[in-house]
């Protein structure tokens, strides 16, 4: 059985869950620049809220296991503000006011969206030990290769859920937000950070909160946190944030004095200059020129303040950033649409952007001054794919859009971009050759019903047939002969993934699955700590834990590193917790992207 780079995580899940009590409380690694972690004058830190003891998560270990691979913004954080002459929101200082008891949010249930607004049930992580969840979140190597799994995991992480036993609710929010940031989900991370009342913040949440605001290019979002953060955190960045917030509040002289105090801690650096630029822009003081010569490292501080002030960053410096940087920039509204669009293709492939958001962005590109560029030509092709009279012309434009990107992730992003345009192509036998791409495009946006119009056109054993038999919500059963035919046409790798997906979704009889497992080299019966953990989470109906463990199983650069056994267990467990729709889309995505 093929083992991905996630094998280390899969082989140590039991150890992590058993010994989670101490390591999970470590603060996340700072991505602030050097000099921004110096200690401030120590003050007592309030004791965290009481936590429940953590029970064990795993069932008794099996004997001789086979090795395997297997929103509204909360009170006090709203930009309840008036615009400055420059248009920058001025936060109202609410520090002198105390929320009435009925308006305070409990740490027992933390998150940005409830089940009635699209979130998961409050019990999504309920009985899993909190320290174990912290370790799994911290060690998850994000982003994961599946768009649909990323979307589902984001939903779990932003949901208003019961704080699991053994951890503080604010720390649980911090870990979720930190993982969302690594997934490229800057907006969602900010929402989770702001779902906790400031009075309940812990040092960990202050640190993650700063990085969430910087990832969004939102220095004003730091302002509700500044004063309590300075009392509990050693980051010099908060001293600069205090000066920026004073400037945003219209207190120019005070901002200048606070800035000078902070700069004495670090000297004149690119980081202090960026903070000074925010202060200058907000208080209409003197302009600050930013020169990037000699800067050889990208940080969240530099990226966030440059985005906030409209400072252009050198391409070679941006190239030094982690993959998440491109995803953060793709959703940053202050960046020009023609710059964001190529990044947005990748962000959509990762699940950060939807089809509708991507189409809206390309519409902005077409209306911009850069409409004659290559990305502008793509925007015009997209309009033609929707509006041209001739079906053949629309197909030609779709193929141009699909084939233009150089990377596999970029090409998949274009399938997402064209999903609704693909629904306008009538299903017909003479276009059967185009069916796989059209079906993959529609399913990339979850448009399974329009895709199923091609069911009578595609031939059994083809890519189009494989995606439809996995995605069909009516749960059709597949024949073993068709699965074997597909492996002969598409190759062993895709054949194994189809077998795994069909078996996990219950669309292949037990006898057929067992008969095909050996010739296809798929070990459905292999056990290890990961398979036992995800099965146990499914039996407890903990959808959030199942999604997190599914992501742990898919820690690899792309779909080629995902073992079929992981897809099988993920689909089976997602079905058990009521997420069959997500399981269908994940399985179909595997075929589309291999």
Secondary structure, 3 states (H helix, E strand, C coil): CCCCCCHHHHHHHHHHHHCHHHHCCCCCCCCCCCCCCCCCCCCCCCCCCCCCCCCCCCCCCCCCCCCCCCCCCCCCCCCCEEECCCCCEEECCCCCCCCCHHHCCCCCEECCECHHHCCCCCCCCCCCCHHHHHHHHHHCCCCCCCHHHHHHHHHHHHECEECCCCCCHHHHHHHHHHHHHHCCCHHHHHHHHCCCCHHHCCHHHHHHHHHHHHHCCCHHHHHHHHHHHHHHCCCCHHHHHHHHHHHHCCCHHHHHHHHHHHHHHHCCCHHHHHHHHHHHHHHCCCCCCCCCCCCCCCCHHHHHHHHHHCCCCCHHHHCCCCHHHHHHHHCCCCCCHHHHHHHHHHHHHHCCCCHHHHHHHHHHHHHCCCCCCHHHHHHHHHHHHHHCCCHHHHHHHHHHHHHHCCCHHHHHHHHHHCHHHHCCCCCCHHHHHHHHHHHHHHHHCCCHHHHHHHCCCCCCCCHHHHHHHHHCCCCCCCCHHHHHHHHHHHCHHHHHHHHHHHHHCCCCCHHHHHHHHHHHCCCCCCCCHHHHHHHHHHHCCCHHHHHHHHHHHCCCCCHHHCCHHHHHHHHHHHHHCCCHHHHHHHHHHHHHHC
